[in-house]
Amino acid sequence: TEELKEYFSQFGSVQRCQLPFDKDTGFHRRYCWIKFSTPEDVQNVFQKDSHILEGAKLTLKQQSRRRRSQRKNQSE
């Protein structure tokens, strides 16, 4: 998680980095979520053609922003 956060911080301020692990195997699930402070930070990431971390090429997808009402309902 720290390596991911450090890598993506070159593009902007990383608010959160979540790397889920499989409870059975103990290995990560080969995906993570990175939350940036601003939409501009997100766009900075997509300006670069490819991302390689520890020899692995990363595939990036932008998640649509959730509306506040959806976030509120999920936290209840």
mmJSON file of the N, C-alpha and C atoms, coordinates in Angstrom:
{"data_MODEL":{"atom_site":{
"group_PDB":["ATOM","ATOM","ATOM","ATOM","ATOM","ATOM","ATOM","ATOM","ATOM","ATOM","ATOM","ATOM","ATOM","ATOM","ATOM","ATOM","ATOM","ATOM","ATOM","ATOM","ATOM","ATOM","ATOM","ATOM","ATOM","ATOM","ATOM","ATOM","ATOM","ATOM","ATOM","ATOM","ATOM","ATOM","ATOM","ATOM","ATOM","ATOM","ATOM","ATOM","ATOM","ATOM","ATOM","ATOM","ATOM","ATOM","ATOM","ATOM","ATOM","ATOM","ATOM","ATOM","ATOM","ATOM","ATOM","ATOM","ATOM","ATOM","ATOM","ATOM","ATOM","ATOM","ATOM","ATOM","ATOM","ATOM","ATOM","ATOM","ATOM","ATOM","ATOM","ATOM","ATOM","ATOM","ATOM","ATOM","ATOM","ATOM","ATOM","ATOM","ATOM","ATOM","ATOM","ATOM","ATOM","ATOM","ATOM","ATOM","ATOM","ATOM","ATOM","ATOM","ATOM","ATOM","ATOM","ATOM","ATOM","ATOM","ATOM","ATOM","ATOM","ATOM","ATOM","ATOM","ATOM","ATOM","ATOM","ATOM","ATOM","ATOM","ATOM","ATOM","ATOM","ATOM","ATOM","ATOM","ATOM","ATOM","ATOM","ATOM","ATOM","ATOM","ATOM","ATOM","ATOM","ATOM","ATOM","ATOM","ATOM","ATOM","ATOM","ATOM","ATOM","ATOM","ATOM","ATOM","ATOM","ATOM","ATOM","ATOM","ATOM","ATOM","ATOM","ATOM","ATOM","ATOM","ATOM","ATOM","ATOM","ATOM","ATOM","ATOM","ATOM","ATOM","ATOM","ATOM","ATOM","ATOM","ATOM","ATOM","ATOM","ATOM","ATOM","ATOM","ATOM","ATOM","ATOM","ATOM","ATOM","ATOM","ATOM","ATOM","ATOM","ATOM","ATOM","ATOM","ATOM","ATOM","ATOM","ATOM","ATOM","ATOM","ATOM","ATOM","ATOM","ATOM","ATOM","ATOM","ATOM","ATOM","ATOM","ATOM","ATOM","ATOM","ATOM","ATOM","ATOM","ATOM","ATOM","ATOM","ATOM","ATOM","ATOM","ATOM","ATOM","ATOM","ATOM","ATOM","ATOM","ATOM","ATOM","ATOM","ATOM","ATOM","ATOM","ATOM","ATOM","ATOM","ATOM","ATOM","ATOM","ATOM","ATOM","ATOM","ATOM","ATOM","ATOM","ATOM"],
"id":[1,2,3,4,5,6,7,8,9,10,11,12,13,14,15,16,17,18,19,20,21,22,23,24,25,26,27,28,29,30,31,32,33,34,35,36,37,38,39,40,41,42,43,44,45,46,47,48,49,50,51,52,53,54,55,56,57,58,59,60,61,62,63,64,65,66,67,68,69,70,71,72,73,74,75,76,77,78,79,80,81,82,83,84,85,86,87,88,89,90,91,92,93,94,95,96,97,98,99,100,101,102,103,104,105,106,107,108,109,110,111,112,113,114,115,116,117,118,119,120,121,122,123,124,125,126,127,128,129,130,131,132,133,134,135,136,137,138,139,140,141,142,143,144,145,146,147,148,149,150,151,152,153,154,155,156,157,158,159,160,161,162,163,164,165,166,167,168,169,170,171,172,173,174,175,176,177,178,179,180,181,182,183,184,185,186,187,188,189,190,191,192,193,194,195,196,197,198,199,200,201,202,203,204,205,206,207,208,209,210,211,212,213,214,215,216,217,218,219,220,221,222,223,224,225,226,227,228],
"type_symbol":["N","C","C","N","C","C","N","C","C","N","C","C","N","C","C","N","C","C","N","C","C","N","C","C","N","C","C","N","C","C","N","C","C","N","C","C","N","C","C","N","C","C","N","C","C","N","C","C","N","C","C","N","C","C","N","C","C","N","C","C","N","C","C","N","C","C","N","C","C","N","C","C","N","C","C","N","C","C","N","C","C","N","C","C","N","C","C","N","C","C","N","C","C","N","C","C","N","C","C","N","C","C","N","C","C","N","C","C","N","C","C","N","C","C","N","C","C","N","C","C","N","C","C","N","C","C","N","C","C","N","C","C","N","C","C","N","C","C","N","C","C","N","C","C","N","C","C","N","C","C","N","C","C","N","C","C","N","C","C","N","C","C","N","C","C","N","C","C","N","C","C","N","C","C","N","C","C","N","C","C","N","C","C","N","C","C","N","C","C","N","C","C","N","C","C","N","C","C","N","C","C","N","C","C","N","C","C","N","C","C","N","C","C","N","C","C","N","C","C","N","C","C","N","C","C","N","C","C"],
"label_atom_id":["N","CA","C","N","CA","C","N","CA","C","N","CA","C","N","CA","C","N","CA","C","N","CA","C","N","CA","C","N","CA","C","N","CA","C","N","CA","C","N","CA","C","N","CA","C","N","CA","C","N","CA","C","N","CA","C","N","CA","C","N","CA","C","N","CA","C","N","CA","C","N","CA","C","N","CA","C","N","CA","C","N","CA","C","N","CA","C","N","CA","C","N","CA","C","N","CA","C","N","CA","C","N","CA","C","N","CA","C","N","CA","C","N","CA","C","N","CA","C","N","CA","C","N","CA","C","N","CA","C","N","CA","C","N","CA","C","N","CA","C","N","CA","C","N","CA","C","N","CA","C","N","CA","C","N","CA","C","N","CA","C","N","CA","C","N","CA","C","N","CA","C","N","CA","C","N","CA","C","N","CA","C","N","CA","C","N","CA","C","N","CA","C","N","CA","C","N","CA","C","N","CA","C","N","CA","C","N","CA","C","N","CA","C","N","CA","C","N","CA","C","N","CA","C","N","CA","C","N","CA","C","N","CA","C","N","CA","C","N","CA","C","N","CA","C","N","CA","C","N","CA","C","N","CA","C","N","CA","C","N","CA","C","N","CA","C"],
"label_alt_id":[null,null,null,null,null,null,null,null,null,null,null,null,null,null,null,null,null,null,null,null,null,null,null,null,null,null,null,null,null,null,null,null,null,null,null,null,null,null,null,null,null,null,null,null,null,null,null,null,null,null,null,null,null,null,null,null,null,null,null,null,null,null,null,null,null,null,null,null,null,null,null,null,null,null,null,null,null,null,null,null,null,null,null,null,null,null,null,null,null,null,null,null,null,null,null,null,null,null,null,null,null,null,null,null,null,null,null,null,null,null,null,null,null,null,null,null,null,null,null,null,null,null,null,null,null,null,null,null,null,null,null,null,null,null,null,null,null,null,null,null,null,null,null,null,null,null,null,null,null,null,null,null,null,null,null,null,null,null,null,null,null,null,null,null,null,null,null,null,null,null,null,null,null,null,null,null,null,null,null,null,null,null,null,null,null,null,null,null,null,null,null,null,null,null,null,null,null,null,null,null,null,null,null,null,null,null,null,null,null,null,null,null,null,null,null,null,null,null,null,null,null,null,null,null,null,null,null,null],
"label_comp_id":["THR","THR","THR","GLU","GLU","GLU","GLU","GLU","GLU","LEU","LEU","LEU","LYS","LYS","LYS","GLU","GLU","GLU","TYR","TYR","TYR","PHE","PHE","PHE","SER","SER","SER","GLN","GLN","GLN","PHE","PHE","PHE","GLY","GLY","GLY","SER","SER","SER","VAL","VAL","VAL","GLN","GLN","GLN","ARG","ARG","ARG","CYS","CYS","CYS","GLN","GLN","GLN","LEU","LEU","LEU","PRO","PRO","PRO","PHE","PHE","PHE","ASP","ASP","ASP","LYS","LYS","LYS","ASP","ASP","ASP","THR","THR","THR","GLY","GLY","GLY","PHE","PHE","PHE","HIS","HIS","HIS","ARG","ARG","ARG","ARG","ARG","ARG","TYR","TYR","TYR","CYS","CYS","CYS","TRP","TRP","TRP","ILE","ILE","ILE","LYS","LYS","LYS","PHE","PHE","PHE","SER","SER","SER","THR","THR","THR","PRO","PRO","PRO","GLU","GLU","GLU","ASP","ASP","ASP","VAL","VAL","VAL","GLN","GLN","GLN","ASN","ASN","ASN","VAL","VAL","VAL","PHE","PHE","PHE","GLN","GLN","GLN","LYS","LYS","LYS","ASP","ASP","ASP","SER","SER","SER","HIS","HIS","HIS","ILE","ILE","ILE","LEU","LEU","LEU","GLU","GLU","GLU","GLY","GLY","GLY","ALA","ALA","ALA","LYS","LYS","LYS","LEU","LEU","LEU","THR","THR","THR","LEU","LEU","LEU","LYS","LYS","LYS","GLN","GLN","GLN","GLN","GLN","GLN","SER","SER","SER","ARG","ARG","ARG","ARG","ARG","ARG","ARG","ARG","ARG","ARG","ARG","ARG","SER","SER","SER","GLN","GLN","GLN","ARG","ARG","ARG","LYS","LYS","LYS","ASN","ASN","ASN","GLN","GLN","GLN","SER","SER","SER","GLU","GLU","GLU"],
"label_asym_id":["A","A","A","A","A","A","A","A","A","A","A","A","A","A","A","A","A","A","A","A","A","A","A","A","A","A","A","A","A","A","A","A","A","A","A","A","A","A","A","A","A","A","A","A","A","A","A","A","A","A","A","A","A","A","A","A","A","A","A","A","A","A","A","A","A","A","A","A","A","A","A","A","A","A","A","A","A","A","A","A","A","A","A","A","A","A","A","A","A","A","A","A","A","A","A","A","A","A","A","A","A","A","A","A","A","A","A","A","A","A","A","A","A","A","A","A","A","A","A","A","A","A","A","A","A","A","A","A","A","A","A","A","A","A","A","A","A","A","A","A","A","A","A","A","A","A","A","A","A","A","A","A","A","A","A","A","A","A","A","A","A","A","A","A","A","A","A","A","A","A","A","A","A","A","A","A","A","A","A","A","A","A","A","A","A","A","A","A","A","A","A","A","A","A","A","A","A","A","A","A","A","A","A","A","A","A","A","A","A","A","A","A","A","A","A","A","A","A","A","A","A","A","A","A","A","A","A","A"],
"label_entity_id":["1","1","1","1","1","1","1","1","1","1","1","1","1","1","1","1","1","1","1","1","1","1","1","1","1","1","1","1","1","1","1","1","1","1","1","1","1","1","1","1","1","1","1","1","1","1","1","1","1","1","1","1","1","1","1","1","1","1","1","1","1","1","1","1","1","1","1","1","1","1","1","1","1","1","1","1","1","1","1","1","1","1","1","1","1","1","1","1","1","1","1","1","1","1","1","1","1","1","1","1","1","1","1","1","1","1","1","1","1","1","1","1","1","1","1","1","1","1","1","1","1","1","1","1","1","1","1","1","1","1","1","1","1","1","1","1","1","1","1","1","1","1","1","1","1","1","1","1","1","1","1","1","1","1","1","1","1","1","1","1","1","1","1","1","1","1","1","1","1","1","1","1","1","1","1","1","1","1","1","1","1","1","1","1","1","1","1","1","1","1","1","1","1","1","1","1","1","1","1","1","1","1","1","1","1","1","1","1","1","1","1","1","1","1","1","1","1","1","1","1","1","1","1","1","1","1","1","1"],
"label_seq_id":[1,1,1,2,2,2,3,3,3,4,4,4,5,5,5,6,6,6,7,7,7,8,8,8,9,9,9,10,10,10,11,11,11,12,12,12,13,13,13,14,14,14,15,15,15,16,16,16,17,17,17,18,18,18,19,19,19,20,20,20,21,21,21,22,22,22,23,23,23,24,24,24,25,25,25,26,26,26,27,27,27,28,28,28,29,29,29,30,30,30,31,31,31,32,32,32,33,33,33,34,34,34,35,35,35,36,36,36,37,37,37,38,38,38,39,39,39,40,40,40,41,41,41,42,42,42,43,43,43,44,44,44,45,45,45,46,46,46,47,47,47,48,48,48,49,49,49,50,50,50,51,51,51,52,52,52,53,53,53,54,54,54,55,55,55,56,56,56,57,57,57,58,58,58,59,59,59,60,60,60,61,61,61,62,62,62,63,63,63,64,64,64,65,65,65,66,66,66,67,67,67,68,68,68,69,69,69,70,70,70,71,71,71,72,72,72,73,73,73,74,74,74,75,75,75,76,76,76],
"pdbx_PDB_ins_code":[null,null,null,null,null,null,null,null,null,null,null,null,null,null,null,null,null,null,null,null,null,null,null,null,null,null,null,null,null,null,null,null,null,null,null,null,null,null,null,null,null,null,null,null,null,null,null,null,null,null,null,null,null,null,null,null,null,null,null,null,null,null,null,null,null,null,null,null,null,null,null,null,null,null,null,null,null,null,null,null,null,null,null,null,null,null,null,null,null,null,null,null,null,null,null,null,null,null,null,null,null,null,null,null,null,null,null,null,null,null,null,null,null,null,null,null,null,null,null,null,null,null,null,null,null,null,null,null,null,null,null,null,null,null,null,null,null,null,null,null,null,null,null,null,null,null,null,null,null,null,null,null,null,null,null,null,null,null,null,null,null,null,null,null,null,null,null,null,null,null,null,null,null,null,null,null,null,null,null,null,null,null,null,null,null,null,null,null,null,null,null,null,null,null,null,null,null,null,null,null,null,null,null,null,null,null,null,null,null,null,null,null,null,null,null,null,null,null,null,null,null,null,null,null,null,null,null,null],
"Cartn_x":[0.824,0.0,0.866,1.921,2.795,3.469,3.863,4.497,3.524,2.265,1.252,1.015,0.874,0.63,1.803,3.003,4.186,4.252,3.988,4.036,3.02,1.767,0.719,0.777,1.519,1.633,2.399,3.125,3.811,2.819,1.573,0.557,-0.364,-0.332,-1.18,-1.292,-2.151,-2.324,-3.235,-2.675,-3.433,-4.112,-5.43,-6.187,-6.259,-6.458,-6.618,-6.139,-5.58,-5.131,-5.594,-6.447,-6.955,-6.537,-5.874,-5.428,-6.014,-7.141,-7.776,-6.972,-6.992,-6.3,-7.315,-6.976,-7.783,-7.495,-8.512,-8.319,-7.79,-8.16,-7.735,-6.273,-5.869,-4.501,-3.514,-3.999,-3.11,-2.49,-2.777,-2.255,-3.261,-2.738,-3.66,-4.465,-5.577,-6.516,-6.234,-5.093,-4.65,-5.411,-6.005,-6.6,-6.556,-6.705,-6.754,-7.531,-7.855,-8.521,-7.604,-7.455,-6.676,-7.633,-7.706,-8.54,-7.641,-7.83,-7.063,-7.874,-7.182,-7.83,-8.67,-8.213,-8.925,-9.074,-10.068,-10.21,-8.979,-8.302,-7.095,-5.996,-5.89,-4.907,-5.19,-6.458,-6.856,-6.452,-6.726,-6.379,-4.876,-4.087,-2.628,-2.188,-2.845,-2.505,-2.745,-3.852,-4.211,-3.441,-2.661,-1.815,-0.636,-0.22,0.916,0.41,1.137,0.699,0.635,1.668,1.663,2.28,1.861,2.331,2.907,4.14,4.79,5.28,4.896,5.287,5.842,7.069,7.765,7.714,7.91,7.966,6.625,5.531,4.199,3.534,2.959,2.24,0.853,0.488,-0.789,-1.838,-3.029,-4.164,-5.047,-5.311,-6.07,-7.481,-8.425,-9.809,-10.288,-11.014,-11.54,-12.949,-13.181,-14.498,-15.318,-16.579,-17.427,-17.632,-17.76,-17.924,-19.296,-19.35,-20.622,-21.258,-22.559,-23.269,-23.225,-23.309,-23.25,-24.349,-25.521,-26.626,-26.308,-25.618,-25.243,-24.231,-23.255,-22.253,-22.893,-23.842,-24.512,-25.285,-26.001,-26.776,-25.891,-24.721,-23.825,-23.216,-23.063,-22.419,-23.391,-24.683,-25.666,-25.806],
"Cartn_y":[-1.194,0.0,1.255,1.253,2.433,2.685,1.621,1.78,2.401,1.958,2.526,3.992,4.294,5.679,6.572,6.085,6.858,7.071,6.032,6.142,7.172,7.05,7.922,9.335,9.552,10.908,11.842,11.29,12.161,12.889,12.413,13.023,13.969,13.92,14.791,14.258,14.882,14.528,13.3,12.202,10.967,11.025,10.978,10.993,9.605,8.593,7.239,6.227,5.136,4.036,2.742,1.991,0.736,-0.414,-1.39,-2.572,-3.792,-4.33,-5.452,-6.747,-7.522,-8.812,-9.941,-11.072,-12.28,-12.937,-13.154,-13.718,-15.149,-15.897,-17.295,-17.438,-16.665,-16.811,-15.852,-14.72,-13.725,-12.8,-13.042,-12.197,-11.108,-10.005,-8.949,-9.431,-8.774,-9.224,-8.641,-8.037,-7.518,-6.279,-5.563,-4.266,-3.411,-2.121,-1.219,0.026,0.807,2.09,3.185,4.212,5.386,6.579,7.323,8.514,9.734,10.626,11.865,13.018,14.086,15.257,16.036,16.109,16.922,16.159,16.543,15.951,16.203,17.315,17.625,16.603,16.152,15.123,13.84,13.501,12.299,12.448,13.596,13.827,13.741,14.182,14.083,12.635,11.713,10.29,9.796,10.211,9.731,10.418,11.442,12.088,11.207,10.345,9.453,8.215,7.805,6.691,5.362,5.046,3.762,3.929,3.044,3.066,1.692,1.669,0.417,0.549,-0.418,-0.415,-1.787,-1.82,-3.063,-4.074,-3.588,-4.449,-4.845,-4.441,-4.797,-3.575,-3.778,-2.696,-2.591,-1.372,-1.136,-0.719,-1.236,-0.833,0.057,1.261,2.229,2.386,2.524,2.82,3.905,4.862,5.939,5.575,5.594,5.301,6.575,6.448,7.635,8.094,9.36,9.926,9.574,9.185,8.891,10.182,10.196,11.363,11.299,12.441,12.491,11.657,11.639,10.888,9.393,8.894,7.485,7.194,8.073,7.872,7.888,8.79,8.895,7.608,7.093,5.882,4.683,4.616,3.487,3.513,4.671,4.756,4.511,4.484,4.288,2.835],
"Cartn_z":[0.0,0.0,0.0,0.794,0.838,-0.506,-1.191,-2.504,-3.495,-3.455,-4.344,-4.029,-2.765,-2.353,-2.753,-2.534,-2.901,-4.413,-5.185,-6.647,-7.14,-6.694,-7.213,-6.656,-5.581,-5.032,-5.956,-6.919,-7.883,-8.791,-8.847,-9.706,-8.948,-7.63,-6.831,-5.414,-4.653,-3.247,-3.114,-2.599,-2.4,-1.037,-1.042,0.217,0.833,-0.022,0.488,-0.544,-0.05,-0.894,-0.228,-0.925,-0.379,-1.293,-0.709,-1.434,-0.724,-1.238,-0.549,-0.681,0.393,0.421,0.538,-0.039,0.071,1.416,2.222,3.558,3.506,2.466,2.363,1.95,0.933,0.411,1.062,1.562,2.134,1.095,-0.188,-1.265,-1.6,-2.18,-2.59,-3.793,-4.024,-5.053,-6.439,-6.624,-7.919,-8.378,-7.423,-7.729,-6.47,-6.664,-5.521,-5.9,-4.898,-5.106,-4.593,-5.419,-5.041,-5.075,-3.988,-3.958,-3.891,-4.862,-4.921,-4.352,-4.003,-3.411,-4.409,-5.661,-6.646,-7.964,-8.764,-10.099,-10.978,-10.744,-11.516,-11.241,-9.999,-9.653,-10.426,-10.541,-11.285,-12.755,-13.315,-14.724,-14.95,-13.963,-14.072,-14.249,-13.562,-13.669,-15.088,-15.682,-17.006,-18.128,-17.804,-18.809,-19.201,-18.295,-18.559,-19.293,-20.334,-21.179,-20.443,-19.694,-18.995,-17.603,-16.725,-15.349,-15.021,-14.528,-14.155,-12.724,-11.895,-10.501,-10.161,-9.692,-9.35,-10.498,-11.707,-12.888,-13.464,-12.852,-13.341,-13.965,-15.148,-15.809,-15.182,-14.79,-14.133,-15.159,-15.017,-15.831,-14.974,-15.465,-14.68,-15.216,-14.308,-14.654,-13.725,-14.295,-13.455,-13.022,-11.727,-11.186,-11.19,-11.579,-11.566,-10.128,-9.971,-8.625,-8.089,-6.827,-6.184,-5.724,-5.783,-5.242,-3.727,-3.094,-1.628,-0.983,-1.586,-1.0,-0.987,-2.005,-2.035,-0.938,-0.751,0.288,1.665,1.846,3.144,3.447,2.457,2.666,2.947,2.362,2.57,3.956,4.536,5.849,6.987,6.705,7.774,8.149],
"occupancy":[1.0,1.0,1.0,1.0,1.0,1.0,1.0,1.0,1.0,1.0,1.0,1.0,1.0,1.0,1.0,1.0,1.0,1.0,1.0,1.0,1.0,1.0,1.0,1.0,1.0,1.0,1.0,1.0,1.0,1.0,1.0,1.0,1.0,1.0,1.0,1.0,1.0,1.0,1.0,1.0,1.0,1.0,1.0,1.0,1.0,1.0,1.0,1.0,1.0,1.0,1.0,1.0,1.0,1.0,1.0,1.0,1.0,1.0,1.0,1.0,1.0,1.0,1.0,1.0,1.0,1.0,1.0,1.0,1.0,1.0,1.0,1.0,1.0,1.0,1.0,1.0,1.0,1.0,1.0,1.0,1.0,1.0,1.0,1.0,1.0,1.0,1.0,1.0,1.0,1.0,1.0,1.0,1.0,1.0,1.0,1.0,1.0,1.0,1.0,1.0,1.0,1.0,1.0,1.0,1.0,1.0,1.0,1.0,1.0,1.0,1.0,1.0,1.0,1.0,1.0,1.0,1.0,1.0,1.0,1.0,1.0,1.0,1.0,1.0,1.0,1.0,1.0,1.0,1.0,1.0,1.0,1.0,1.0,1.0,1.0,1.0,1.0,1.0,1.0,1.0,1.0,1.0,1.0,1.0,1.0,1.0,1.0,1.0,1.0,1.0,1.0,1.0,1.0,1.0,1.0,1.0,1.0,1.0,1.0,1.0,1.0,1.0,1.0,1.0,1.0,1.0,1.0,1.0,1.0,1.0,1.0,1.0,1.0,1.0,1.0,1.0,1.0,1.0,1.0,1.0,1.0,1.0,1.0,1.0,1.0,1.0,1.0,1.0,1.0,1.0,1.0,1.0,1.0,1.0,1.0,1.0,1.0,1.0,1.0,1.0,1.0,1.0,1.0,1.0,1.0,1.0,1.0,1.0,1.0,1.0,1.0,1.0,1.0,1.0,1.0,1.0,1.0,1.0,1.0,1.0,1.0,1.0,1.0,1.0,1.0,1.0,1.0,1.0],
"B_iso_or_equiv":[0.0,0.0,0.0,0.0,0.0,0.0,0.0,0.0,0.0,0.0,0.0,0.0,0.0,0.0,0.0,0.0,0.0,0.0,0.0,0.0,0.0,0.0,0.0,0.0,0.0,0.0,0.0,0.0,0.0,0.0,0.0,0.0,0.0,0.0,0.0,0.0,0.0,0.0,0.0,0.0,0.0,0.0,0.0,0.0,0.0,0.0,0.0,0.0,0.0,0.0,0.0,0.0,0.0,0.0,0.0,0.0,0.0,0.0,0.0,0.0,0.0,0.0,0.0,0.0,0.0,0.0,0.0,0.0,0.0,0.0,0.0,0.0,0.0,0.0,0.0,0.0,0.0,0.0,0.0,0.0,0.0,0.0,0.0,0.0,0.0,0.0,0.0,0.0,0.0,0.0,0.0,0.0,0.0,0.0,0.0,0.0,0.0,0.0,0.0,0.0,0.0,0.0,0.0,0.0,0.0,0.0,0.0,0.0,0.0,0.0,0.0,0.0,0.0,0.0,0.0,0.0,0.0,0.0,0.0,0.0,0.0,0.0,0.0,0.0,0.0,0.0,0.0,0.0,0.0,0.0,0.0,0.0,0.0,0.0,0.0,0.0,0.0,0.0,0.0,0.0,0.0,0.0,0.0,0.0,0.0,0.0,0.0,0.0,0.0,0.0,0.0,0.0,0.0,0.0,0.0,0.0,0.0,0.0,0.0,0.0,0.0,0.0,0.0,0.0,0.0,0.0,0.0,0.0,0.0,0.0,0.0,0.0,0.0,0.0,0.0,0.0,0.0,0.0,0.0,0.0,0.0,0.0,0.0,0.0,0.0,0.0,0.0,0.0,0.0,0.0,0.0,0.0,0.0,0.0,0.0,0.0,0.0,0.0,0.0,0.0,0.0,0.0,0.0,0.0,0.0,0.0,0.0,0.0,0.0,0.0,0.0,0.0,0.0,0.0,0.0,0.0,0.0,0.0,0.0,0.0,0.0,0.0,0.0,0.0,0.0,0.0,0.0,0.0],
"pdbx_formal_charge":[null,null,null,null,null,null,null,null,null,null,null,null,null,null,null,null,null,null,null,null,null,null,null,null,null,null,null,null,null,null,null,null,null,null,null,null,null,null,null,null,null,null,null,null,null,null,null,null,null,null,null,null,null,null,null,null,null,null,null,null,null,null,null,null,null,null,null,null,null,null,null,null,null,null,null,null,null,null,null,null,null,null,null,null,null,null,null,null,null,null,null,null,null,null,null,null,null,null,null,null,null,null,null,null,null,null,null,null,null,null,null,null,null,null,null,null,null,null,null,null,null,null,null,null,null,null,null,null,null,null,null,null,null,null,null,null,null,null,null,null,null,null,null,null,null,null,null,null,null,null,null,null,null,null,null,null,null,null,null,null,null,null,null,null,null,null,null,null,null,null,null,null,null,null,null,null,null,null,null,null,null,null,null,null,null,null,null,null,null,null,null,null,null,null,null,null,null,null,null,null,null,null,null,null,null,null,null,null,null,null,null,null,null,null,null,null,null,null,null,null,null,null,null,null,null,null,null,null],
"auth_seq_id":[1,1,1,2,2,2,3,3,3,4,4,4,5,5,5,6,6,6,7,7,7,8,8,8,9,9,9,10,10,10,11,11,11,12,12,12,13,13,13,14,14,14,15,15,15,16,16,16,17,17,17,18,18,18,19,19,19,20,20,20,21,21,21,22,22,22,23,23,23,24,24,24,25,25,25,26,26,26,27,27,27,28,28,28,29,29,29,30,30,30,31,31,31,32,32,32,33,33,33,34,34,34,35,35,35,36,36,36,37,37,37,38,38,38,39,39,39,40,40,40,41,41,41,42,42,42,43,43,43,44,44,44,45,45,45,46,46,46,47,47,47,48,48,48,49,49,49,50,50,50,51,51,51,52,52,52,53,53,53,54,54,54,55,55,55,56,56,56,57,57,57,58,58,58,59,59,59,60,60,60,61,61,61,62,62,62,63,63,63,64,64,64,65,65,65,66,66,66,67,67,67,68,68,68,69,69,69,70,70,70,71,71,71,72,72,72,73,73,73,74,74,74,75,75,75,76,76,76],
"auth_comp_id":["THR","THR","THR","GLU","GLU","GLU","GLU","GLU","GLU","LEU","LEU","LEU","LYS","LYS","LYS","GLU","GLU","GLU","TYR","TYR","TYR","PHE","PHE","PHE","SER","SER","SER","GLN","GLN","GLN","PHE","PHE","PHE","GLY","GLY","GLY","SER","SER","SER","VAL","VAL","VAL","GLN","GLN","GLN","ARG","ARG","ARG","CYS","CYS","CYS","GLN","GLN","GLN","LEU","LEU","LEU","PRO","PRO","PRO","PHE","PHE","PHE","ASP","ASP","ASP","LYS","LYS","LYS","ASP","ASP","ASP","THR","THR","THR","GLY","GLY","GLY","PHE","PHE","PHE","HIS","HIS","HIS","ARG","ARG","ARG","ARG","ARG","ARG","TYR","TYR","TYR","CYS","CYS","CYS","TRP","TRP","TRP","ILE","ILE","ILE","LYS","LYS","LYS","PHE","PHE","PHE","SER","SER","SER","THR","THR","THR","PRO","PRO","PRO","GLU","GLU","GLU","ASP","ASP","ASP","VAL","VAL","VAL","GLN","GLN","GLN","ASN","ASN","ASN","VAL","VAL","VAL","PHE","PHE","PHE","GLN","GLN","GLN","LYS","LYS","LYS","ASP","ASP","ASP","SER","SER","SER","HIS","HIS","HIS","ILE","ILE","ILE","LEU","LEU","LEU","GLU","GLU","GLU","GLY","GLY","GLY","ALA","ALA","ALA","LYS","LYS","LYS","LEU","LEU","LEU","THR","THR","THR","LEU","LEU","LEU","LYS","LYS","LYS","GLN","GLN","GLN","GLN","GLN","GLN","SER","SER","SER","ARG","ARG","ARG","ARG","ARG","ARG","ARG","ARG","ARG","ARG","ARG","ARG","SER","SER","SER","GLN","GLN","GLN","ARG","ARG","ARG","LYS","LYS","LYS","ASN","ASN","ASN","GLN","GLN","GLN","SER","SER","SER","GLU","GLU","GLU"],
"auth_asym_id":["A","A","A","A","A","A","A","A","A","A","A","A","A","A","A","A","A","A","A","A","A","A","A","A","A","A","A","A","A","A","A","A","A","A","A","A","A","A","A","A","A","A","A","A","A","A","A","A","A","A","A","A","A","A","A","A","A","A","A","A","A","A","A","A","A","A","A","A","A","A","A","A","A","A","A","A","A","A","A","A","A","A","A","A","A","A","A","A","A","A","A","A","A","A","A","A","A","A","A","A","A","A","A","A","A","A","A","A","A","A","A","A","A","A","A","A","A","A","A","A","A","A","A","A","A","A","A","A","A","A","A","A","A","A","A","A","A","A","A","A","A","A","A","A","A","A","A","A","A","A","A","A","A","A","A","A","A","A","A","A","A","A","A","A","A","A","A","A","A","A","A","A","A","A","A","A","A","A","A","A","A","A","A","A","A","A","A","A","A","A","A","A","A","A","A","A","A","A","A","A","A","A","A","A","A","A","A","A","A","A","A","A","A","A","A","A","A","A","A","A","A","A","A","A","A","A","A","A"],
"auth_atom_id":["N","CA","C","N","CA","C","N","CA","C","N","CA","C","N","CA","C","N","CA","C","N","CA","C","N","CA","C","N","CA","C","N","CA","C","N","CA","C","N","CA","C","N","CA","C","N","CA","C","N","CA","C","N","CA","C","N","CA","C","N","CA","C","N","CA","C","N","CA","C","N","CA","C","N","CA","C","N","CA","C","N","CA","C","N","CA","C","N","CA","C","N","CA","C","N","CA","C","N","CA","C","N","CA","C","N","CA","C","N","CA","C","N","CA","C","N","CA","C","N","CA","C","N","CA","C","N","CA","C","N","CA","C","N","CA","C","N","CA","C","N","CA","C","N","CA","C","N","CA","C","N","CA","C","N","CA","C","N","CA","C","N","CA","C","N","CA","C","N","CA","C","N","CA","C","N","CA","C","N","CA","C","N","CA","C","N","CA","C","N","CA","C","N","CA","C","N","CA","C","N","CA","C","N","CA","C","N","CA","C","N","CA","C","N","CA","C","N","CA","C","N","CA","C","N","CA","C","N","CA","C","N","CA","C","N","CA","C","N","CA","C","N","CA","C","N","CA","C","N","CA","C","N","CA","C","N","CA","C","N","CA","C","N","CA","C"],
"pdbx_PDB_model_num":[1,1,1,1,1,1,1,1,1,1,1,1,1,1,1,1,1,1,1,1,1,1,1,1,1,1,1,1,1,1,1,1,1,1,1,1,1,1,1,1,1,1,1,1,1,1,1,1,1,1,1,1,1,1,1,1,1,1,1,1,1,1,1,1,1,1,1,1,1,1,1,1,1,1,1,1,1,1,1,1,1,1,1,1,1,1,1,1,1,1,1,1,1,1,1,1,1,1,1,1,1,1,1,1,1,1,1,1,1,1,1,1,1,1,1,1,1,1,1,1,1,1,1,1,1,1,1,1,1,1,1,1,1,1,1,1,1,1,1,1,1,1,1,1,1,1,1,1,1,1,1,1,1,1,1,1,1,1,1,1,1,1,1,1,1,1,1,1,1,1,1,1,1,1,1,1,1,1,1,1,1,1,1,1,1,1,1,1,1,1,1,1,1,1,1,1,1,1,1,1,1,1,1,1,1,1,1,1,1,1,1,1,1,1,1,1,1,1,1,1,1,1,1,1,1,1,1,1]
}}}
